[in-house]
Amino acid sequence: MVLVRPKSLKEMVVDELRQRIVDGRVALGEALSENALADDLGISKTPVREALMQLRTEGLVDVQPQRGSFVFSLAPDQVVAISELRAVLEVAAIELALERNRKRLLTGMAKGLAEMEDAFARGDIVGYRTLDAAYHQLMVSLSGNDYLVSAYSLISLRIQALRARLSRDQVLNARSLTEHRTMLKLAREGKTEALQSLLRSHSRNTQADYLALPETIAAQ
């Protein structure tokens, strides 16, 4: 029997705050009060402070001296930059994954798509966006390149946070689902270049849709 070490209080706070940021329960740029969070969670400030510092290393929290801690925010040019990097990494990853782990990739994509279809049909937007992230993560994870996986991890949580703001719109989710169906079809047919082109446009769509959100426009 393998014993599993229970999570520390700090780790539990990190998980909770990370999820709140990624799923959109707190706004981008929102102030994070250590006192308020400690009261809300029923704990002391110390694990909250430690959790915020951990989330800072993940790029989800911005700690500003003399001002406090804030959920990360991205200016329009930064949204463009992170979307460009995402496209570069996913386009490289899918080619490698098809070469090195084709069977596992196709099986995983088919399973992920079926779960996304089910979540969409039930109107489960939280489930849908989580599965959407996993669908793309699978492509990267099966690339067989640890450096590529590491580079993607630097932006994946922020991409999820942006995606969460978009997945409130079922029209955008419907388009997203159609594109994911096509990705699987192209992967099965071995049409790597067409799949890479779709991944680029898919990333550009996310970028454009996020920049068009009222909350983003208001922040400019």
C-alpha positions, -999 to 999 in steps of 0.1 A, spaced: 0 0 0 13 35 -9 5 62 16 -5 95 2 7 125 21 -23 148 29 -21 183 14 -9 211 36 -31 240 44 -11 262 21 -16 237 -7 -53 236 -2 -55 274 -2 -34 275 -34 -58 250 -51 -89 270 -40 -76 304 -51 -62 290 -83 -96 275 -92 -113 308 -84 -91 327 -107 -91 301 -135 -129 296 -135 -137 333 -134 -151 337 -100 -128 366 -94 -121 392 -120 -88 398 -137 -70 426 -119 -92 422 -88 -75 430 -55 -70 400 -32 -71 410 5 -53 386 28 -76 395 56 -108 390 36 -95 357 22 -85 344 56 -119 353 70 -137 337 40 -117 305 43 -117 305 81 -79 303 85 -51 326 95 -34 350 71 -1 331 70 -12 302 46 -31 328 25 1 349 22 21 318 13 -5 307 -13 -5 341 -29 33 340 -33 30 305 -49 3 318 -73 26 347 -82 52 321 -94 24 306 -116 17 340 -132 -18 342 -117 -12 368 -90 6 401 -92 21 411 -58 28 449 -58 49 463 -29 30 488 -8 -2 481 -27 -11 445 -22 -19 414 -43 -40 414 -74 -53 388 -98 -32 390 -130 -44 411 -158 -34 414 -194 -33 445 -216 -45 440 -252 -10 437 -265 -2 411 -239 -33 391 -249 -20 391 -285 15 380 -274 3 352 -252 -21 340 -280 8 340 -305 30 320 -281 2 295 -275 -2 290 -313 35 285 -318 37 259 -290 5 240 -300 14 239 -337 48 224 -329 33 200 -303 7 185 -326 32 176 -352 54 159 -327 25 142 -310 12 128 -343 47 115 -351 55 100 -317 22 91 -300 -4 90 -327 -25 62 -312 -26 77 -277 -33 111 -292 -63 100 -313 -77 79 -285 -74 108 -260 -88 134 -284 -118 112 -292 -125 106 -255 -121 143 -247 -143 154 -276 -171 130 -264 -169 145 -229 -170 180 -243 -201 171 -264 -218 158 -233 -209 189 -212 -221 212 -239 -254 194 -243 -260 197 -206 -250 234 -205 -222 226 -181 -199 256 -190 -175 249 -161 -171 213 -173 -168 223 -209 -140 248 -204 -121 224 -182 -124 197 -209 -114 223 -235 -82 230 -216 -75 193 -212 -80 187 -250 -52 211 -258 -30 200 -230 -32 165 -243 -16 176 -276 13 192 -258 18 165 -232 21 138 -260 46 158 -279 74 139 -262 93 172 -256 97 181 -220 110 216 -228 79 223 -249 57 210 -221 75 233 -196 71 263 -219 34 257 -223 29 254 -185 41 290 -182 10 302 -200 -16 274 -197 -33 287 -166 -36 322 -179 -50 308 -211 -76 289 -191 -85 320 -172 -91 339 -205 -111 309 -218 -133 309 -187 -145 345 -195 -154 334 -230 -172 301 -222 -201 320 -206 -213 325 -242 -229 293 -256 -225 307 -291 -188 309 -287 -188 274 -271 -207 260 -301 -181 274 -325 -153 261 -303 -169 226 -302 -172 226 -340 -135 235 -343 -125 207 -319 -145 182 -339 -126 192 -370 -93 189 -352 -100 153 -344 -111 146 -380 -79 162 -394 -58 143 -369 -74 110 -379 -68 117 -416 -32 126 -409 -37 161 -424 -11 177 -401 -7 210 -420 -44 216 -421 -47 208 -384 -18 232 -376 -36 259 -396 -68 253 -377 -49 256 -344 -36 289 -354 -70 303 -363 -85 287 -332 -60 307 -311 -67 339 -331 -104 334 -325 -99 332 -287 -77 363 -288 -102 383 -309 -132 371 -288 -115 381 -255 -104 415 -268 -141 421 -278 -154 415 -243 -170 446 -227 -148 441 -196 -117 441 -217 -127 471 -237 -135 490 -205 -101 483 -191 -83 497 -221 
